[in-house]
Amino acid sequence: MNTIVTLLLVLGAAFIVVFLLGFAQRPPDPIKRLKERFITLSRLSRSQAEVELLDRVEALAERFPGKSYAWYVEWLVTDLERAKR
């Protein structure tokens, strides 16, 4: 009987730890994922692709003002994916 109670306490403690670790994780960053996708699709070195990304985002910001940074990067990735087809 004592071992069953101990086992339940250990399992309960393990569940609580796993549950709390789930809250401690940072949510995935969609902008980081889009940047990595842009770098892959552009086939440039990382530093060249980052400069190209900044330049193209600035150009899009002039063309479509008021949008979010994520919108611009997503537009660029979609454009590159469309061009690769």
Secondary structure, DSSP 8 states (H G I E B T S, - for coil): -HHHHHHHHHHHHHHHHHHHHHHHS----HHHHHHHHHHHHHTS-HHHHHHHHHHHHHHHHHHSTT--HHHHHHHHHHHHHHHH-
